């Protein structure tokens, strides 16, 4: 796919949706200039950038304003608005993103971390997908993983997260909810969504991370899809608040050894929050979707009440396997082994 070059002002037109960028920062002065510049230099610029700073103790807010002022001086006549929100005390990643998203006024909103880099065609490609697909609620992409200095690691985000070709094909066929009830495959930094989705999803439940919650609400009420092309450089470094966790053999072995109590309580709380909110969503999810969400909750309830003694877990775990719940709502045999082997 050819990459557009340069920047162009967007001519106002009723048929062109306004685009906002929700950019969250926290002590990000080392990387914020490169990311903010890459957002400002889009071939189809955003109308608005909302920066929500989560109580930085460095000069991140001042750096944002300096970079934006310098860019404005270099690009007179470009109508991009910067809005800054400064939290006196940190809200945390999820609620900081909720605040940034709620403050956006564009019909389409792209989420942004403070330390990535966007290619210049990113917003144009994502917005074009929404223009051609009215039912689309959320679109996410692949990303190229880079190190702290921005050097490619040779890995992509989807491959690192174990999102298979079969998973991608299922999402294209409209089965995003089925995938998301097993595990999250949507990384917020790669996503664009409709502002209506934010209004549906608020307030964000405490048990959910913002991108996971937005994705599953979108899948329950409309369409979620994926562009497999890597449309950002996703920087991995020691300061990441949320990064790409590898699903390699060592990681899987470590999960079998990890205590299960806190994780299962979290999964149960997430399933409960989803069931409670699903009945309030508009448009209302289908009866089949609501039944699937109820079944997910029942599965997590059974898992959370497994006996402490491992031999006593065998019968209920095998019953869940025979019923297909470990495949419908988890990672199949990997979760079976977790439930049989993990200590309390």
C-alpha positions as CSV (number, residue, x, y, z in Angstrom):
1,X,0.0,0.0,0.0
2,X,1.5,3.3,-1.0
3,X,2.1,5.8,1.8
4,X,0.9,9.4,1.3
5,X,3.4,12.1,2.0
6,X,3.2,15.6,3.4
7,X,0.4,17.3,5.3
8,X,-2.9,18.7,4.0
9,X,-5.5,20.9,5.6
10,X,-8.9,19.3,5.7
11,X,-11.5,21.5,3.9
12,X,-14.7,21.8,6.0
13,X,-17.6,19.6,4.6
14,X,-20.7,18.3,6.2
15,X,-20.0,14.8,5.0
16,X,-16.5,14.7,6.5
17,X,-16.6,13.6,10.2
18,X,-14.5,15.6,12.6
19,X,-11.6,13.6,14.0
20,X,-10.2,13.9,17.5
21,X,-7.1,12.3,19.1
22,X,-7.3,11.3,22.7
23,X,-3.6,11.4,23.9
24,X,-2.8,10.4,27.5
25,X,0.4,11.3,29.1
26,X,2.3,10.6,32.3
27,X,6.0,11.6,32.8
28,X,6.5,11.2,29.1
29,X,8.8,14.1,28.2
30,X,11.4,11.8,26.8
31,X,9.2,10.6,23.9
32,X,6.2,13.0,23.6
33,X,7.8,15.3,21.0
34,X,8.2,12.5,18.5
35,X,4.7,11.2,19.0
36,X,3.0,14.6,19.0
37,X,4.8,15.6,15.8
38,X,3.7,12.3,14.1
39,X,0.1,13.1,15.0
40,X,0.3,16.7,13.8
41,X,2.0,15.7,10.5
42,X,-0.8,13.4,9.4
43,X,-1.7,13.6,5.7
44,X,-5.3,14.1,6.9
45,X,-4.8,16.1,10.1
46,X,-7.0,15.6,13.1
47,X,-9.4,18.5,14.0
48,X,-8.6,18.3,17.7
49,X,-6.0,16.7,20.0
50,X,-7.1,16.3,23.6
51,X,-4.1,15.7,25.9
52,X,-5.0,14.4,29.4
53,X,-1.9,14.5,31.6
54,X,-2.2,12.2,34.6
55,X,-0.3,14.3,37.2
56,X,3.1,14.2,35.6
57,X,6.0,15.3,37.8
58,X,8.2,16.1,34.9
59,X,7.8,18.8,32.3
60,X,5.5,16.7,30.0
61,X,2.6,19.3,29.8
62,X,5.0,22.2,29.1
63,X,6.7,20.0,26.4
64,X,3.3,19.3,24.8
65,X,2.6,23.1,24.6
66,X,6.1,23.9,23.3
67,X,5.9,21.3,20.5
68,X,2.4,22.3,19.5
69,X,3.3,26.0,19.4
70,X,6.4,25.3,17.3
71,X,4.4,23.2,14.9
72,X,1.8,26.0,14.6
73,X,4.5,28.4,13.7
74,X,5.7,26.1,11.0
75,X,2.2,25.4,9.6
76,X,0.3,28.7,9.6
77,X,-3.4,28.3,8.6
78,X,-3.7,24.6,9.7
79,X,-6.8,24.4,11.9
80,X,-5.8,21.9,14.6
81,X,-7.0,22.6,18.2
82,X,-5.0,21.4,21.2
83,X,-6.9,21.0,24.5
84,X,-4.9,20.2,27.7
85,X,-6.3,18.6,30.8
86,X,-4.0,18.4,33.8
87,X,-4.9,16.1,36.7
88,X,-3.7,17.3,40.1
89,X,-3.3,13.7,41.1
90,X,-3.1,10.6,38.9
91,X,-6.4,8.9,38.0
92,X,-4.7,5.8,36.5
93,X,-4.6,4.7,32.9
94,X,-8.2,3.6,32.4
95,X,-9.8,6.6,34.0
96,X,-7.4,9.0,32.4
97,X,-8.3,7.6,29.0
98,X,-12.0,7.8,29.9
99,X,-11.6,11.5,30.8
100,X,-9.7,12.2,27.5
101,X,-12.3,10.4,25.4
102,X,-15.2,12.1,27.1
103,X,-13.6,15.5,26.4
104,X,-13.2,14.8,22.6
105,X,-15.8,16.4,20.3
106,X,-15.0,14.6,17.1
107,X,-17.3,12.0,15.6
108,X,-14.3,9.7,15.3
109,X,-11.7,9.4,18.0
110,X,-8.2,7.8,17.7
111,X,-6.5,6.7,20.9
112,X,-2.9,7.5,21.4
113,X,-0.2,6.6,23.9
114,X,2.6,9.1,24.6
115,X,5.6,7.2,23.3
116,X,4.6,5.7,20.0
117,X,5.0,7.0,16.4
118,X,2.4,7.2,13.7
119,X,3.0,6.9,10.0
120,X,1.5,9.9,8.1
121,X,-1.3,7.9,6.5
122,X,-2.7,6.5,9.8
123,X,-5.7,8.8,10.4
124,X,-6.7,8.9,6.7
125,X,-6.8,5.1,6.3
126,X,-8.8,4.6,9.5
127,X,-11.3,7.4,8.8
128,X,-11.9,6.0,5.3
129,X,-12.9,2.7,6.7
130,X,-15.5,4.3,9.0
131,X,-16.8,6.4,6.1
132,X,-17.5,3.3,4.0
133,X,-18.9,1.2,6.9
134,X,-21.6,2.9,8.9
135,X,-22.1,0.0,11.3
136,X,-18.4,0.0,12.3
137,X,-18.0,1.0,15.9
138,X,-14.3,0.3,16.5
139,X,-11.3,-0.5,14.2
140,X,-7.9,-1.6,15.4
141,X,-4.7,-2.4,13.6
142,X,-1.4,-4.2,13.9
143,X,1.7,-2.4,15.1
144,X,5.4,-2.7,14.6
145,X,7.2,-3.3,17.9
146,X,10.2,-1.0,18.4
147,X,12.7,-0.7,21.2
148,X,13.3,2.4,23.4
149,X,15.4,4.0,20.6
150,X,12.7,3.4,18.0
151,X,14.6,0.5,16.4
152,X,12.4,-2.3,15.0
153,X,12.5,-5.5,17.0
154,X,11.4,-7.7,14.1
155,X,8.1,-8.5,15.8
156,X,4.6,-7.3,15.3
157,X,2.0,-6.7,18.0
158,X,-0.6,-9.2,16.7
159,X,2.0,-12.0,16.4
160,X,3.4,-11.3,19.8
161,X,-0.1,-11.4,21.3
162,X,-0.8,-14.7,19.5
163,X,-3.6,-13.4,17.3
164,X,-3.7,-16.1,14.7
165,X,-4.8,-15.9,11.0
166,X,-7.9,-17.8,12.1
167,X,-8.6,-15.2,14.7
168,X,-8.2,-12.4,12.2
169,X,-10.5,-14.2,9.7
170,X,-13.2,-14.7,12.4
171,X,-13.1,-11.0,13.3
172,X,-13.5,-10.1,9.6
173,X,-16.6,-12.4,9.5
174,X,-18.2,-10.5,12.4
175,X,-17.2,-12.7,15.3
176,X,-15.3,-10.2,17.4
177,X,-17.5,-10.8,20.4
178,X,-16.7,-14.5,20.4
179,X,-13.0,-13.7,20.4
180,X,-13.2,-11.0,23.0
181,X,-15.1,-13.3,25.4
182,X,-12.0,-15.5,25.3
183,X,-9.4,-12.8,25.7
184,X,-8.7,-9.3,24.6
185,X,-7.1,-8.8,21.2
186,X,-7.6,-5.0,20.9
187,X,-4.8,-2.7,22.0
188,X,-6.0,0.8,22.6
189,X,-3.1,2.6,21.0
190,X,-4.0,1.0,17.6
191,X,-7.7,1.9,17.8
192,X,-10.1,4.4,16.3
193,X,-13.8,4.4,17.4
194,X,-17.0,6.4,17.1
195,X,-17.8,9.0,19.8
196,X,-21.2,7.3,20.3
197,X,-19.3,4.2,21.6
198,X,-17.7,6.3,24.4
199,X,-21.1,7.5,25.5
200,X,-22.4,3.9,25.6
201,X,-19.4,2.6,27.5
202,X,-19.2,5.3,30.2
203,X,-18.6,5.0,33.1
204,X,-15.8,2.4,32.6
205,X,-16.1,-0.4,35.2
206,X,-13.2,-0.7,37.6
207,X,-12.6,-4.4,36.7
208,X,-11.9,-3.5,33.0
209,X,-9.0,-1.8,31.2
210,X,-10.3,1.0,28.9
211,X,-9.4,-0.7,25.6
212,X,-10.8,-4.1,26.6
213,X,-14.1,-2.5,27.7
214,X,-14.5,-0.3,24.7
215,X,-13.9,-3.3,22.4
216,X,-16.4,-5.6,24.1
217,X,-19.1,-2.9,24.3
218,X,-18.5,-2.2,20.6
219,X,-18.7,-5.9,19.7
220,X,-21.9,-6.3,21.7
221,X,-23.7,-3.4,20.0
222,X,-22.1,-3.1,16.5
223,X,-19.1,-4.1,14.4
224,X,-15.5,-4.4,15.5
225,X,-12.9,-5.1,12.8
226,X,-9.1,-5.2,12.2
227,X,-6.7,-3.8,9.7
228,X,-3.7,-6.2,9.7
229,X,-1.3,-3.6,8.5
230,X,1.0,-2.1,11.2
231,X,-0.1,1.5,11.5
232,X,2.1,2.6,14.3
233,X,5.5,2.0,15.9
234,X,4.6,0.6,19.3
235,X,7.5,1.5,21.6
236,X,8.5,-1.1,24.3
237,X,10.6,0.2,27.2
238,X,10.9,0.0,31.0
239,X,8.5,2.9,31.5
240,X,5.5,1.3,29.7
241,X,2.4,1.4,31.9
242,X,0.7,-1.2,29.6
243,X,2.8,-3.0,26.9
244,X,2.8,-6.1,24.7
245,X,3.1,-9.2,26.9
246,X,4.5,-12.2,25.1
247,X,2.6,-15.5,24.9
248,X,5.7,-17.6,24.5
249,X,6.4,-21.0,26.2
250,X,8.2,-19.3,29.2
251,X,5.3,-17.0,29.7
252,X,2.7,-19.8,29.6
253,X,4.8,-21.8,32.1
254,X,4.9,-18.9,34.4
255,X,1.1,-18.5,34.3
256,X,0.7,-22.2,35.4
257,X,2.8,-21.4,38.5
258,X,1.1,-18.1,39.4
259,X,-1.6,-18.1,42.2
260,X,-5.1,-18.3,40.7
261,X,-7.2,-16.5,43.4
262,X,-6.7,-12.8,42.3
263,X,-6.9,-13.6,38.6
264,X,-10.1,-15.6,38.9
265,X,-11.7,-12.9,41.1
266,X,-10.8,-10.3,38.4
267,X,-12.3,-12.4,35.6
268,X,-15.5,-12.9,37.6
269,X,-15.8,-9.2,38.4
270,X,-15.3,-8.4,34.7
271,X,-18.0,-10.9,33.6
272,X,-20.4,-9.6,36.3
273,X,-19.9,-6.0,35.1
274,X,-20.4,-7.0,31.5
275,X,-23.7,-8.8,32.3
276,X,-25.0,-5.9,34.4
277,X,-24.2,-3.3,31.7
278,X,-25.3,-5.4,28.7
279,X,-29.0,-5.0,29.5
280,X,-28.6,-1.2,29.4
281,X,-26.8,-0.9,26.1
282,X,-28.4,0.8,23.1
283,X,-29.0,-0.6,20.5
284,X,-29.9,-3.6,22.7
285,X,-27.7,-6.6,22.2
286,X,-29.5,-9.6,20.6
287,X,-31.0,-12.3,22.7
288,X,-28.2,-14.6,21.5
289,X,-25.5,-12.1,22.6
290,X,-27.1,-11.7,26.0
291,X,-27.3,-15.5,26.4
292,X,-23.6,-15.7,25.5
293,X,-22.7,-13.1,28.1
294,X,-24.8,-15.0,30.7
295,X,-22.9,-18.2,29.9
296,X,-19.6,-16.4,30.2
297,X,-20.5,-15.3,33.7
298,X,-21.6,-18.8,34.7
299,X,-18.3,-20.2,33.5
300,X,-16.2,-17.7,35.5
301,X,-18.4,-18.3,38.6
302,X,-17.6,-22.0,38.3
303,X,-13.9,-21.3,37.9
304,X,-13.8,-19.0,40.8
305,X,-15.3,-21.6,43.2
306,X,-13.0,-24.5,42.2
307,X,-11.7,-26.3,45.3
308,X,-8.3,-25.5,46.8
309,X,-7.2,-29.1,46.6
310,X,-6.1,-29.9,43.1
311,X,-7.5,-33.5,42.8
312,X,-10.9,-32.1,43.8
313,X,-10.8,-29.8,40.8
314,X,-10.6,-32.6,38.2
315,X,-14.3,-33.4,37.9
316,X,-15.7,-29.8,37.6
317,X,-12.9,-28.8,35.2
318,X,-13.5,-31.9,33.0
319,X,-17.3,-31.0,33.0
320,X,-16.5,-27.5,31.8
321,X,-14.2,-28.9,29.1
322,X,-16.9,-31.3,27.9
323,X,-19.4,-28.5,27.8
324,X,-17.1,-26.5,25.5
325,X,-16.8,-23.6,27.9
326,X,-13.0,-23.6,28.0
327,X,-12.9,-23.1,24.3
328,X,-15.9,-20.7,24.0
329,X,-14.7,-18.5,26.9
330,X,-10.9,-18.9,27.2
331,X,-7.7,-20.4,25.9
332,X,-8.9,-24.0,25.7
333,X,-6.4,-26.5,27.1
334,X,-4.2,-23.8,28.4
335,X,-6.9,-22.6,30.8
336,X,-7.8,-26.2,31.7
337,X,-4.2,-26.7,32.8
338,X,-4.3,-23.4,34.7
339,X,-7.4,-24.5,36.6
340,X,-5.9,-27.9,37.4
341,X,-2.4,-26.8,38.3
342,X,-2.4,-23.2,39.6
343,X,-2.0,-22.8,43.4
344,X,-4.5,-20.9,45.4
